[in-house]
Amino acid sequence: MTPTLTVALLGAGTVGAEVARILREDAEALAERAGARLTLNAVVVRDTAADRGPHIDPALLGTDAATAIAGADLVVELMGPVEPARAAITAALSAGKAVVTGNKALIAAHGAELFALAAKHGAQFSYEAAVAGAIPILRPLAESLSGDTVTRVMGIVNGSTNFILDKMDREGASLEDVMAEASALGYLEADPSADVEGHDAAAKAAILATLAFGTGYTIDQVHTEGITSVTAADVEAARAADQVIKLLAIVERTGDGVLMRVHPTLISRDHPLAAVRGAFNAVFVEAENAGQLMFYGPGAGGAPTASAVVGDLVMAARRQLAGAPEPTRLAASPLPALPVQEAVTRYALALQVQDTPGVLARIARVFADQGVSIEAMRQNIHAGDEGSAELRIITHAGAERALDATVSALTDLDVVDSITSVLRVEGN
């Protein structure tokens, strides 16, 4: 006889409804893979009168998370945000229940304490869906690469901003116009700040760093910049240099610590991440022995995210039946989070300057005084704008603090009217 494990679903929005559908439509296949029938026995929602579609039995609906958790073997949390999700997950883990979540904001803020709570009570805590939707990236970092040393993880982990930047690149449209289109298509929420200001990607960067480097990092340790400063002129200049702008999450081990940053980044068009189009995600992992690995796929949406949730659910069921929960393991000697000033990177700057003799020499002197080397410089004279020119400068790799100091010194230079763009550059 195939045993049965009951599932409490906390939250029945877009992803929750898809999880219920998969559990219902693929019940037999999932039973074979998990070694047990996964039976939905409670669905917790705020409004029990709302239509939840054909895959959720209205008789299962309720508003009491505590009762649902008490009656379940496995708990799926998809209600967000940090609260009341934190309270529900804490209760479930404290009772020894296996928990699956896709709540990136919660894990980025309180992951370490939840990992410790799961380990204390012998409970399984899984969260593959928290980063990059259907792309299996967290489990490979935690398990497949556990015999290797990961040195760097860099990726596109927010599909909405990738859609926007890709559209700007392909059509030459303005940020405002593409954001309006993205909102109409449902890629952006009514308040788009989590996406376009980089906070969503920063939460995912903290989670990636936690698994890659074995230390519990939080979102407030991630240097975060969004895409709102990226202009059509920046995109056009990138295209002219055979580059593309992407919002990248970058976490890397350097010296005795870890750097975590999210910001718009120029990359060469021959880099694998440059080819990631639309709302897709991709994560590039570098490890000492495995070398370079890339994970690519849809990063959002009900069905793709539900796929990751149910995958975690199947694995949690297997481990529960075997009596061998696998906690998230953090290193005994944690690596400290380093300030972004410790990063070594390259800058691309756009300056509006006076078109007079000696200007280039004075600007070059500022770079030299800060110990920053110029790799390339291009000057554009604007028709009808007599006495003014645009300079676009790309530096060689240098310390972030020296590059910051250079930008500050340029701002104070009387021949520089304004600095219109500062972007970092990755790769060749």
DAGI-V988671 format. One record per backbone hydrogen bond with DSSP energy under -0.5 kcal/mol. NH is the residue of the N-H (numbers start at 0). CO is the residue of the C=O. Records with the same first field share a line. If there is no record, write none. Layout:
NH = CO / CO
This chain:
2 = 34
4 = 36
6 = 38
7 = 73
8 = 6 / 41
9 = 7 / 75
10 = 8 / 43
16 = 12
17 = 13
18 = 14
19 = 15
20 = 16
21 = 17
22 = 18
23 = 19
24 = 20
25 = 21
26 = 23
29 = 25
30 = 26
31 = 27
32 = 28
33 = 29
34 = 30
36 = 2
38 = 4 / 36
39 = 37
40 = 6 / 38
41 = 6
42 = 59
43 = 8
44 = 42 / 61
47 = 45
49 = 46
55 = 52
56 = 54
59 = 56
60 = 57
61 = 42
64 = 62
67 = 63
68 = 64
69 = 65
70 = 66
71 = 68
72 = 5
73 = 5
74 = 97
75 = 7
76 = 74 / 99
77 = 9 / 75
84 = 80
85 = 81
87 = 83
88 = 84
89 = 85
90 = 86
91 = 87
92 = 88
93 = 89
94 = 90
95 = 92
96 = 91
97 = 72
98 = 123
99 = 74
100 = 125
101 = 76
103 = 101
106 = 102
107 = 103
108 = 104
109 = 105
110 = 106
113 = 109
114 = 110
115 = 111
116 = 112
117 = 113
118 = 114
119 = 115
120 = 116
121 = 117 / 118
122 = 117
125 = 98
129 = 126
130 = 127
132 = 298
133 = 297
134 = 131 / 297
136 = 134
140 = 136
141 = 137
142 = 138
143 = 138
144 = 139
145 = 142
147 = 144
149 = 147
150 = 285
151 = 285
152 = 250
153 = 283
154 = 248
155 = 281
156 = 154
161 = 157
162 = 158
163 = 159
164 = 160
165 = 161
166 = 162
167 = 163
168 = 164
169 = 165
170 = 166
171 = 167
172 = 166
177 = 173
178 = 174
179 = 175
180 = 176
181 = 177
182 = 178
183 = 179
184 = 180
185 = 182
186 = 181
187 = 181
191 = 189
193 = 190
194 = 191
195 = 191
196 = 192
197 = 194
198 = 192
199 = 193
201 = 197
202 = 198
203 = 199
204 = 200
205 = 201
206 = 202
207 = 203
208 = 204
209 = 205
210 = 206
211 = 207
212 = 208
213 = 209
214 = 209
216 = 214
218 = 107
220 = 217
221 = 218
222 = 220 / 259
224 = 261
226 = 195
227 = 195
229 = 226
234 = 230
235 = 231
236 = 232
237 = 233
238 = 234
239 = 235
240 = 236
241 = 238
242 = 237
243 = 266
245 = 243 / 264
247 = 245 / 262
248 = 154
249 = 247 / 260
250 = 152
251 = 258
252 = 150
253 = 256
256 = 253
257 = 335
258 = 251
260 = 249
261 = 222
262 = 247
263 = 225
264 = 245
265 = 423
266 = 243
267 = 425
268 = 241
270 = 267
273 = 270
274 = 270 / 271
275 = 272
276 = 274
279 = 276
280 = 296
281 = 155
282 = 294
283 = 153
284 = 282 / 292
285 = 151
286 = 290
287 = 148
290 = 286
292 = 284
294 = 282
296 = 280
298 = 278
304 = 300
305 = 301
306 = 302
307 = 303
308 = 304
309 = 305
310 = 306
311 = 307
312 = 308
313 = 309
314 = 310
315 = 311
316 = 312
317 = 313
318 = 314
319 = 315
320 = 316
321 = 317
322 = 318 / 319
323 = 318
326 = 324
329 = 327
330 = 213
333 = 331
335 = 255 / 333
337 = 257
341 = 338
342 = 339
344 = 342 / 397
345 = 424
347 = 422
348 = 392
349 = 420
350 = 390
351 = 417
352 = 350 / 388
353 = 414
354 = 386
355 = 353
358 = 355
361 = 357
362 = 358
363 = 359
364 = 360
365 = 361
366 = 362
367 = 363
368 = 364
369 = 365
370 = 367
371 = 366
374 = 393
375 = 393
377 = 391
379 = 389
381 = 379 / 387
384 = 381
387 = 384
388 = 352
389 = 379
390 = 350
391 = 377
392 = 348
393 = 375
394 = 346
395 = 372
397 = 344
399 = 342
400 = 340
401 = 398
402 = 398
403 = 399
404 = 400
405 = 401
406 = 402
407 = 403
408 = 404
409 = 405
410 = 406
411 = 407
412 = 409
415 = 412
416 = 351 / 414
417 = 351
419 = 349 / 417
420 = 349
422 = 347
423 = 263
424 = 345
425 = 265
